[in-house]
Amino acid sequence: MASPRKTVLITGAAGYIGSHIALCCLLSGKYSVVTIDNFHNSFPTALERVTKIAQDALPAGASDEDKKALEIKCYRGDISIKSEIDQIFKDYEGKGGIWGVIHVAALKAVGESGEIPIKYYENNITATINLLDVMDKYKVYNLVYSSSATVYGAPPQCPIPESSPLQPESCYGRTKFMSELIIKDVCDSAPDKWRAISLRYFNPAGAHPSGQIGEDPRGRPGNLLPLLAQMAVGKFPEGLKIFGNDYDTPDGTCVRDYIHIMDLAEGHVLALAALPRDEIYAAQGQAAGFGSSGGKYKAYNLGKGKGMSVLNMVDAMQKASGFKYKTEIVGRRTGDVPELTADPALAEKELEFKAKRDLEAMCRDQWNWQSNNPKGYENQA
Ligand SMILES: NC(=O)c1ccc[n+]([C@@H]2O[C@H](COP(=O)([O-])OP(=O)(O)OC[C@H]3O[C@@H](n4cnc5c(N)ncnc54)[C@H](O)[C@@H]3O)[C@@H](O)[C@H]2O)c1
């Protein structure tokens, strides 16, 4: 029997978040996956492992066709070059076409974005425009976009609702904000065609419980949990610098909303399912922080709605890994705000999204990935 799966193009599926999204799409039984990745910050091995995890989850006696449907077709290419995206849509025209796109690929380092802004605008904005243009050419009008809580900057209220003002403070944050704006304008231009959902991620962390896929950043991790995990396998022996312990938070260190990567990835499958539902767009109003719009565009926070301090995270990773962390309190870092947590109510109501996994599972899975792959994907194919 022919596979009833719809084809979804995931840009950047070899990366940390994209690989978990690809896995959840495959596990849902509803989608097959094609990706384009230039492996700027990832390894092809991740895609092979995603397929393996999905195939291992098939019931005994699954057919070769069922197994084949879980292979990820990968184009090694750069989405800032339009012809490289076009080729994919062209190839799929004769195979039932691409149903929708999850646009994940981007550069994401806040500090670096201020040093090489043109590269960030080219990679994150030009690429988004290219993608929209090619989608329009091939009449593919379903889009889920990887946005970030960084679009809120320093928000006036916490937990942060989607209607909070959008005032990103970094070049990276502006590329996410501008991409959202561009997508929204495109949706407004043709409400009878386009449907798009932006998902504003808070702090994704952890890994798939198999320990086969996880975050493998090149160089020093910019995020706290992978940094702690790498310290526990012997990297960065100088220990952790904690930037300020005199904030107005329960233990004085900064509080963030950490969400298990599998919860976050599952949110994308829910978003794909929600795209065709007209009612979610009806109450748009101020909900995306942009003011009212006539198009079918919606933004949702993906967070747990619960904050954890830096010290909470160190403590939890210490329990998971058994490693005794060396920490040092240093001065506050410019631009850090005491607390950033999501108000996830809208996603819970309209997408039926719920971040179920707790901090213990997040740290256990992070450690499982790191201890199984102390050098990440490299040399381990
Ligand atoms: N990780 C986080 O904490 C976080 C938080 C909020 C939002 N996001 C967003 O989520 C998305 C994924 O983040 P991630 O942590 O998985 O990053 P990642 O670097 O692990 O993954 C990004 C993937 O996109 C690829 N890529 C980048 N530019 C490309 C290009 N021009 N052409 C083709 N492929 C390209 C990379 O090689 C990589 O495989 C990004 O859009 C990021 O802005 C991430």
Ligand as a Chemical Component Dictionary entry (heavy atoms), coordinates in Angstrom:
data_LIG
# 
_chem_comp.id                   LIG 
_chem_comp.type                 NON-POLYMER 
_chem_comp.pdbx_formal_charge   0 
_chem_comp.three_letter_code    LIG 
# 
loop_
_chem_comp_atom.comp_id 
_chem_comp_atom.atom_id 
_chem_comp_atom.alt_atom_id 
_chem_comp_atom.type_symbol 
_chem_comp_atom.charge 
_chem_comp_atom.model_Cartn_x 
_chem_comp_atom.model_Cartn_y 
_chem_comp_atom.model_Cartn_z 
_chem_comp_atom.pdbx_ordinal 
LIG N1  N1  N 0  18.915 26.325 20.247 1  
LIG C1  C1  C 0  18.257 27.307 20.825 2  
LIG O1  O1  O 0  18.453 27.585 21.995 3  
LIG C2  C2  C 0  17.222 28.102 20.036 4  
LIG C3  C3  C 0  16.350 28.964 20.739 5  
LIG C4  C4  C 0  15.402 29.675 20.015 6  
LIG C5  C5  C 0  15.318 29.542 18.634 7  
LIG N2  N2  N 1  16.183 28.719 17.985 8  
LIG C6  C6  C 0  16.074 28.605 16.524 9  
LIG O2  O2  O 0  15.912 27.236 16.203 10 
LIG C7  C7  C 0  16.523 26.956 14.954 11 
LIG C8  C8  C 0  17.447 25.768 15.080 12 
LIG O3  O3  O 0  18.405 25.979 16.091 13 
LIG P1  P1  P 0  19.420 24.846 16.514 14 
LIG O4  O4  O 0  19.755 25.068 17.934 15 
LIG O5  O5  O -1 18.923 23.528 16.089 16 
LIG O6  O6  O 0  20.677 25.249 15.627 17 
LIG P2  P2  P 0  21.690 24.317 14.819 18 
LIG O7  O7  O 0  22.821 25.172 14.412 19 
LIG O8  O8  O 0  21.975 23.082 15.605 20 
LIG O9  O9  O 0  20.820 23.903 13.546 21 
LIG C9  C9  C 0  20.666 24.736 12.421 22 
LIG C10 C10 C 0  20.863 23.885 11.192 23 
LIG O10 O10 O 0  20.684 24.699 10.038 24 
LIG C11 C11 C 0  21.801 24.517 9.166  25 
LIG N3  N3  N 0  21.978 25.748 8.408  26 
LIG C12 C12 C 0  22.281 26.983 8.892  27 
LIG N4  N4  N 0  22.326 27.858 7.874  28 
LIG C13 C13 C 0  22.026 27.183 6.729  29 
LIG C14 C14 C 0  21.927 27.540 5.368  30 
LIG N5  N5  N 0  22.146 28.786 4.951  31 
LIG N6  N6  N 0  21.596 26.584 4.464  32 
LIG C15 C15 C 0  21.384 25.315 4.859  33 
LIG N7  N7  N 0  21.478 24.907 6.144  34 
LIG C16 C16 C 0  21.806 25.839 7.068  35 
LIG C17 C17 C 0  22.957 24.164 10.083 36 
LIG O11 O11 O 0  24.003 23.482 9.437  37 
LIG C18 C18 C 0  22.263 23.284 11.123 38 
LIG O12 O12 O 0  22.189 21.944 10.701 39 
LIG C19 C19 C 0  17.195 28.242 14.508 40 
LIG O13 O13 O 0  16.318 28.881 13.616 41 
LIG C20 C20 C 0  17.306 29.040 15.784 42 
LIG O14 O14 O 0  17.286 30.411 15.518 43 
LIG C21 C21 C 0  17.122 28.000 18.657 44 
# 
loop_
_chem_comp_bond.comp_id 
_chem_comp_bond.atom_id_1 
_chem_comp_bond.atom_id_2 
_chem_comp_bond.value_order 
_chem_comp_bond.pdbx_ordinal 
LIG N1  C1  SING 1  
LIG C1  O1  DOUB 2  
LIG C1  C2  SING 3  
LIG C2  C3  SING 4  
LIG C2  C21 DOUB 5  
LIG C3  C4  DOUB 6  
LIG C4  C5  SING 7  
LIG C5  N2  DOUB 8  
LIG N2  C6  SING 9  
LIG N2  C21 SING 10 
LIG C6  O2  SING 11 
LIG C6  C20 SING 12 
LIG O2  C7  SING 13 
LIG C7  C8  SING 14 
LIG C7  C19 SING 15 
LIG C8  O3  SING 16 
LIG O3  P1  SING 17 
LIG P1  O4  DOUB 18 
LIG P1  O5  SING 19 
LIG P1  O6  SING 20 
LIG O6  P2  SING 21 
LIG P2  O7  DOUB 22 
LIG P2  O8  SING 23 
LIG P2  O9  SING 24 
LIG O9  C9  SING 25 
LIG C9  C10 SING 26 
LIG C10 O10 SING 27 
LIG C10 C18 SING 28 
LIG O10 C11 SING 29 
LIG C11 N3  SING 30 
LIG C11 C17 SING 31 
LIG N3  C12 SING 32 
LIG N3  C16 SING 33 
LIG C12 N4  DOUB 34 
LIG N4  C13 SING 35 
LIG C13 C14 SING 36 
LIG C13 C16 DOUB 37 
LIG C14 N5  SING 38 
LIG C14 N6  DOUB 39 
LIG N6  C15 SING 40 
LIG C15 N7  DOUB 41 
LIG N7  C16 SING 42 
LIG C17 O11 SING 43 
LIG C17 C18 SING 44 
LIG C18 O12 SING 45 
LIG C19 O13 SING 46 
LIG C19 C20 SING 47 
LIG C20 O14 SING 48 
# 
